[in-house]
Amino acid sequence: MDDLAMGGIRVQRFYTPKECAPSRTSMMTGRDPFRYGYYRNPSDDGGVPLNYTMLPQVLKEAGYKTHAIGKWHCGFPTLRHTPTYRGFDSFLGYWHWGEEYTEHVFPPYYDSAKCRGVDMTNATGRRLDPVLTAGSTRSADLFLDQAEQIIAAHPKDHPLYLYLALQNAHDPYEEAPVELTRKYPEEHNVFRRNFSAIVTEMDDAVGRLVFTLKKHDLWEDTLLWFNADNGGELVHPDLSGCNASCSTPACCGGAGNNSPLRGGKFTLWEGGLRVPAFAYSPSAKLIPRWRRGQEWHGLMHTSDLFETFAQLAGIEDSHGTDGHRLWSVIQNGHASSRTEIIHQAYNQYSNGSCTAADLSSPYVPSCGVAFTQWPYKLVVGFGGDDRHVPLPPDAPKAMSKSAPCVETPCLFDIENDPSEEHDLASVEERRVQRLVDRLKELSAPECLPQPPDSLTPAPSDAECDMVHRTGAYLPWQKDEIDL
């Protein structure tokens, strides 16, 4: 991936929501996720409302063949919430935030479970089939096998949209293949060594994808876009429960690193929101030769991907999204039309107050609100784990003893202080108030909040009944579709 990134255009100010489901749904809908109630990851009873159009629907109408592989996390309570009813021709993947890398079971091995079953589904058109026989194949291999089949069978008189959402590198961070961990003998931290191997597995998968596109003469006209869905998950600030008898993410956290940015996944700090992204194409029409190897420093958000890809596909109609059409400015190195990002809305459902679940979580998630009006970033309330975590062997800084931004808002100049070390609120009081007012103005919701997820998955009796009957997670609520 380094070769692709360095030979393409690196998007240096790409922002996401603080965790998985809001980020992925924003990519699919082009909307700020709070619009449809995604303030955090929802429970299984949640899902993107059916009146919201998704990107593959628009591309399919424009003649594209559309396929999804890997993580969905946009809801599956009914058939109509699932990928092949929302614009994709096919889907192979899992519904939840994660599943076991090899056994493909949810919840992962370390979690207590009301019910446990396979979370891997193969869907084409109106048919959904659980994949109950893939227990010896790691997800990266399973997903690349599927990608190779799709590419080999793709009719060349149609354009292709392939959404490949690899599991790597996400909790549960199961032990990577030994041939990959051996590549990091100098890494003495066992968690970091395993995490690095999982990332290497992802890199190998991208290499397989590129090779397959070349083999079937599709590479020369392809644009490959890469982005993470949130910042890296940090090691827990409290490791008192992390020991030989419990070394799982639940006890120890992750092994991600966002240095020099502050914080990580689940937080409103830059380390949780600002992520790697790049575009690559061998085509000079898509990426001019003079742009190769360059950076683009315009502001961009996950909600911009819908309109940006629609623009790339030559689709002119706007679809009422919150996103900006940015492909032409990325391609030509021009300024971004985006100047503001709502990181977490400020409204009647999200006002900076914390719940007991927030305060007791070992992941130390945020429960505040945040907003960027370039170059200034506002944080109101608890922003989450605020440590700067360097790469091993350097030790991370301790969390702030008095949580910043809780008593009074914080203001940072992100352009000159990306590590958020210098709070300007006391000398910029008028600007702070203007940003608070602007955030409230922009934060009008369109839906009630989605039912929140919990640390220990708590599916309904009806959902567990489906798992017990089929051995797998499948849509369990009835809808009006006649099967």
Secondary structure as the mmCIF struct_conf table of DSSP 4:
data_model
#
loop_
_struct_conf.conf_type_id
_struct_conf.id
_struct_conf.beg_label_comp_id
_struct_conf.beg_label_asym_id
_struct_conf.beg_label_seq_id
_struct_conf.end_label_comp_id
_struct_conf.end_label_asym_id
_struct_conf.end_label_seq_id
HELX_RH_AL_P HELX_RH_AL_P1 ASP A 2 GLY A 7
BEND BEND1 GLY A 8 GLY A 8
STRN STRN1 ILE A 9 VAL A 11
TURN_TY1_P TURN_TY1_P1 GLN A 12 ARG A 13
STRN STRN2 PHE A 14 TYR A 15
BEND BEND2 LYS A 18 GLU A 19
HELX_RH_AL_P HELX_RH_AL_P2 CYS A 20 THR A 29
BEND BEND3 ARG A 31 ARG A 31
HELX_RH_3T_P HELX_RH_3T_P1 PRO A 33 TYR A 36
TURN_TY1_P TURN_TY1_P2 GLY A 37 GLY A 37
BEND BEND4 TYR A 39 ARG A 40
STRN STRN3 PRO A 42 PRO A 42
TURN_TY1_P TURN_TY1_P3 ASP A 44 ASP A 45
STRN STRN4 GLY A 47 GLY A 47
TURN_TY1_P TURN_TY1_P4 LEU A 50 ASN A 51
BEND BEND5 TYR A 52 TYR A 52
HELX_RH_AL_P HELX_RH_AL_P3 LEU A 55 GLU A 61
TURN_TY1_P TURN_TY1_P5 ALA A 62 GLY A 63
STRN STRN5 LYS A 65 LYS A 71
BEND BEND6 CYS A 74 CYS A 74
STRN STRN6 GLY A 75 GLY A 75
BEND BEND7 PRO A 77 THR A 78
HELX_RH_3T_P HELX_RH_3T_P2 LEU A 79 HIS A 81
BEND BEND8 THR A 82 THR A 82
HELX_RH_3T_P HELX_RH_3T_P3 PRO A 83 TYR A 85
TURN_TY1_P TURN_TY1_P6 ARG A 86 GLY A 87
BEND BEND9 ASP A 89 ASP A 89
STRN STRN7 SER A 90 TYR A 94
BEND BEND10 TRP A 95 TRP A 97
TURN_TY1_P TURN_TY1_P7 TYR A 101 GLU A 103
STRN STRN8 VAL A 105 PHE A 106
BEND BEND11 PRO A 107 PRO A 107
TURN_TY1_P TURN_TY1_P8 TYR A 109 TYR A 110
BEND BEND12 ASP A 111 ASP A 111
BEND BEND13 LYS A 114 CYS A 115
STRN STRN9 GLY A 117 VAL A 118
STRN STRN10 THR A 121 THR A 124
TURN_TY1_P TURN_TY1_P9 GLY A 125 ARG A 126
STRN STRN11 ARG A 127 PRO A 130
BEND BEND14 THR A 133 THR A 133
TURN_TY1_P TURN_TY1_P10 GLY A 135 SER A 136
BEND BEND15 THR A 137 THR A 137
HELX_RH_AL_P HELX_RH_AL_P4 SER A 139 ALA A 153
TURN_TY1_P TURN_TY1_P11 LYS A 156 ASP A 157
BEND BEND16 HIS A 158 HIS A 158
STRN STRN12 LEU A 160 ALA A 165
TURN_TY1_P TURN_TY1_P12 ASN A 168 ALA A 169
TURN_TY1_P TURN_TY1_P13 ASP A 171 PRO A 172
HELX_LH_PP_P HELX_LH_PP_P1 GLU A 174 PRO A 177
HELX_RH_AL_P HELX_RH_AL_P5 VAL A 178 THR A 181
TURN_TY1_P TURN_TY1_P14 ARG A 182 LYS A 183
TURN_TY1_P TURN_TY1_P15 PRO A 185 GLU A 186
HELX_RH_AL_P HELX_RH_AL_P6 VAL A 190 LYS A 215
TURN_TY1_P TURN_TY1_P16 HIS A 216 ASP A 217
HELX_RH_3T_P HELX_RH_3T_P4 TRP A 219 ASP A 221
STRN STRN13 LEU A 224 ASN A 227
BEND BEND17 ASP A 229 ASN A 230
HELX_LH_PP_P HELX_LH_PP_P2 GLY A 231 LEU A 234
STRN STRN14 VAL A 235 VAL A 235
HELX_LH_PP_P HELX_LH_PP_P3 HIS A 236 HIS A 236
BEND BEND18 PRO A 237 PRO A 237
TURN_TY1_P TURN_TY1_P17 SER A 240 GLY A 241
STRN STRN15 ASN A 243 ASN A 243
TURN_TY1_P TURN_TY1_P18 ALA A 244 SER A 245
STRN STRN16 CYS A 246 CYS A 246
BEND BEND19 THR A 248 THR A 248
HELX_RH_AL_P HELX_RH_AL_P7 PRO A 249 CYS A 252
STRN STRN17 GLY A 253 GLY A 253
TURN_TY1_P TURN_TY1_P19 SER A 259 PRO A 260
BEND BEND20 LEU A 261 ARG A 262
TURN_TY1_P TURN_TY1_P20 LYS A 265 PHE A 266
BEND BEND21 THR A 267 TRP A 269
HELX_RH_AL_P HELX_RH_AL_P8 GLU A 270 LEU A 273
STRN STRN18 ARG A 274 VAL A 275
STRN STRN19 ALA A 277 TYR A 280
BEND BEND22 PRO A 282 PRO A 282
TURN_TY1_P TURN_TY1_P21 ALA A 284 LEU A 286
BEND BEND23 ILE A 287 ILE A 287
HELX_RH_3T_P HELX_RH_3T_P5 ARG A 289 ARG A 291
TURN_TY1_P TURN_TY1_P22 ARG A 292 GLY A 293
STRN STRN20 GLN A 294 TRP A 296
STRN STRN21 MET A 300 HIS A 301
TURN_TY1_P TURN_TY1_P23 THR A 302 SER A 303
HELX_RH_AL_P HELX_RH_AL_P9 ASP A 304 LEU A 312
TURN_TY1_P TURN_TY1_P24 ALA A 313 GLY A 314
BEND BEND24 ASP A 317 ASP A 317
BEND BEND25 GLY A 320 GLY A 320
BEND BEND26 ASP A 322 ASP A 322
HELX_RH_AL_P HELX_RH_AL_P10 TRP A 327 ASN A 332
TURN_TY1_P TURN_TY1_P25 GLY A 333 GLY A 333
HELX_LH_PP_P HELX_LH_PP_P4 HIS A 334 SER A 336
BEND BEND27 SER A 337 SER A 337
STRN STRN22 GLU A 340 GLN A 344
STRN STRN23 ASN A 347 ASN A 347
TURN_TY1_P TURN_TY1_P26 GLN A 348 TYR A 349
STRN STRN24 SER A 350 SER A 350
BEND BEND28 ASN A 351 GLY A 352
HELX_RH_AL_P HELX_RH_AL_P11 ALA A 356 SER A 360
TURN_TY1_P TURN_TY1_P27 PRO A 362 TYR A 363
BEND BEND29 GLY A 368 GLY A 368
STRN STRN25 VAL A 369 GLN A 373
TURN_TY1_P TURN_TY1_P28 TRP A 374 PRO A 375
STRN STRN26 TYR A 376 VAL A 380
BEND BEND30 GLY A 381 GLY A 381
BEND BEND31 GLY A 384 GLY A 384
HELX_LH_PP_P HELX_LH_PP_P5 PRO A 390 PRO A 390
BEND BEND32 LEU A 391 LEU A 391
TURN_TY1_P TURN_TY1_P29 PRO A 392 PRO A 393
BEND BEND33 ASP A 394 ASP A 394
HELX_LH_PP_P HELX_LH_PP_P6 ALA A 395 SER A 400
BEND BEND34 LYS A 401 SER A 402
TURN_TY1_P TURN_TY1_P30 PRO A 404 CYS A 405
BEND BEND35 VAL A 406 THR A 408
STRN STRN27 CYS A 410 ASP A 413
TURN_TY1_P TURN_TY1_P31 ILE A 414 ASN A 416
TURN_TY1_P TURN_TY1_P32 PRO A 418 SER A 419
HELX_RH_3T_P HELX_RH_3T_P6 ALA A 425 VAL A 427
HELX_RH_AL_P HELX_RH_AL_P12 GLU A 429 LEU A 442
BEND BEND36 GLU A 446 CYS A 447
HELX_LH_PP_P HELX_LH_PP_P7 LEU A 448 PRO A 451
STRN STRN28 PRO A 452 PRO A 452
HELX_LH_PP_P HELX_LH_PP_P8 ASP A 453 ASP A 453
BEND BEND37 LEU A 455 THR A 456
HELX_RH_AL_P HELX_RH_AL_P13 ASP A 461 THR A 470
BEND BEND38 GLY A 471 GLY A 471
STRN STRN29 ALA A 472 ALA A 472
BEND BEND39 GLN A 477 GLN A 477
BEND BEND40 GLU A 480 GLU A 480
#
